[in-house]
Amino acid sequence: MVYRSGPLALAHNGNLTNARDLRQGLEGSGSIFQTTLDTEIFLHLMALSSTENPEDALIEAMRQVEGAYALLVLTRDRVLAVRDAYGFRPLSWAGSAMATWSRARPARSIWSAPSICATSRPASW
């Protein structure tokens, strides 16, 4: 997908319990869905965000979704790792490549629990 600030890739594992309601609202606002996957809801919510920053747009989307999920979002220069508030879909982050560029900021809390961790992508990717 191409976001306002550049290319964006999203990998998602989980289910959104309010997917039907979110989808109906997004379609009512003019969004056109290409699939029936919950993953696409995150993309549409991010696209409708008022912010140019993909990380802030993702945080806005996380505030609207309910359910169990883990996401990995790849932007031109960042990797964003996200999990739901309850950790039903835990997110594991490991590997030698990750260890060499792990400049992750502390996890950022949304409400009391959903978290996001962002790192810079290595130039070799």
C-alpha positions in Angstrom: 0.0 0.0 0.0 1.1 3.6 -0.5 0.6 5.8 2.5 0.8 9.6 2.3 4.4 9.5 3.5 5.5 6.5 1.3 5.1 2.8 0.9 3.7 0.8 3.8 3.4 -3.0 4.3 1.3 -4.6 7.1 1.3 -8.1 8.4 -1.6 -9.0 10.8 -2.5 -12.0 13.0 -5.8 -11.9 14.9 -9.4 -11.0 14.8 -11.2 -7.8 15.4 -14.4 -8.2 17.4 -15.8 -4.9 16.1 -14.7 -5.5 12.5 -18.2 -5.5 11.1 -19.2 -2.2 12.8 -15.9 -0.5 11.8 -16.2 -1.8 8.2 -19.8 -0.5 7.9 -18.8 2.9 9.2 -15.8 3.1 6.9 -17.9 2.0 3.9 -20.5 4.6 4.8 -17.7 7.2 4.8 -16.7 6.2 1.2 -14.0 3.6 1.9 -13.9 0.9 -0.8 -12.6 -2.5 0.5 -10.7 -4.9 -1.7 -11.0 -7.9 0.7 -13.0 -9.2 3.6 -9.9 -9.4 5.9 -9.7 -7.6 9.2 -6.3 -6.4 8.2 -7.7 -4.0 5.6 -9.6 -2.2 8.4 -6.3 -1.1 9.9 -5.2 0.3 6.5 -8.4 2.2 6.0 -8.4 3.6 9.5 -4.7 4.8 9.0 -5.6 6.3 5.6 -8.4 8.4 7.2 -6.1 9.6 10.0 -5.5 13.4 10.1 -1.8 12.8 10.8 1.0 12.4 8.2 3.0 10.1 10.5 2.2 6.4 10.0 3.1 5.6 13.7 0.5 8.2 14.9 -2.0 7.0 12.4 -1.5 3.4 13.6 -2.0 4.6 17.2 -5.3 6.2 16.2 -6.4 3.0 14.5 -5.5 1.0 17.6 -7.8 3.2 19.7 -10.7 2.2 17.5 -10.3 -1.5 17.1 -11.2 -4.2 19.6 -10.1 -7.8 19.6 -7.0 -9.9 19.7 -4.2 -9.0 17.2 -0.6 -8.5 16.6 0.8 -6.4 13.7 4.0 -5.7 12.0 4.1 -2.5 9.9 7.0 -1.8 7.6 7.5 1.8 6.4 10.3 3.2 4.3 12.5 3.7 7.4 10.7 2.1 10.3 9.4 -1.2 11.6 6.4 -0.8 13.9 5.4 -3.8 16.1 2.0 -3.8 17.7 0.0 -6.1 19.9 -3.5 -5.9 21.4 -4.2 -4.8 25.0 -4.4 -8.3 26.4 -1.6 -10.0 24.6 -3.9 -12.7 23.2 -1.8 -12.6 20.0 1.7 -12.3 21.5 4.4 -10.7 19.4 7.8 -12.2 19.4 10.7 -10.2 18.1 14.1 -12.0 17.7 17.0 -12.7 15.3 20.5 -11.6 14.8 19.5 -8.9 12.3 17.1 -7.4 14.9 19.9 -7.4 17.5 22.2 -5.3 15.4 19.7 -2.5 14.9 17.5 -2.7 17.9 17.1 1.0 18.6 13.6 0.5 19.8 11.9 3.2 21.8 10.2 2.0 25.0 6.8 0.5 24.4 4.1 3.2 24.2 0.9 2.5 26.0 -2.5 3.3 24.5 -5.1 3.4 27.2 -3.7 1.1 29.8 -2.3 -1.7 27.6 -2.0 -1.9 23.8 1.6 -1.2 22.9 3.7 -0.2 20.0 7.4 -0.5 19.5 9.2 1.3 16.7 12.7 0.8 15.4 14.7 2.2 12.5 15.1 -0.2 9.5 18.6 -1.1 8.5 19.8 0.5 5.3 20.4 -3.0 3.8 16.7 -3.8 3.7 
